[in-house]
Amino acid sequence: MKKIILIGGGGHCKSVIDVIEQEAKFEITGIVDKPKLLGSKVLGYPVIGSNVTTKEYIKIKKNSFIKAGSLIK
């Protein structure tokens, strides 16, 4: 199963997680979100990084999903 990181852990993230789980084509390895949420979870999936490290995660992982929303400035 392909691994994927979700970028942005807001409300839309929960909908995306639901679809990914139903399709069963990807394994969610974590979520990249705001630094203050590091270590928390979204529907059981860990927040593993922040916007500061987003570029690093994209280099490591081929599969990432950026959901609509605002980014930290």
Order of alpha helices (4+ residues) and beta strands (2+ residues): beta-alpha-beta-beta-beta-alpha-beta
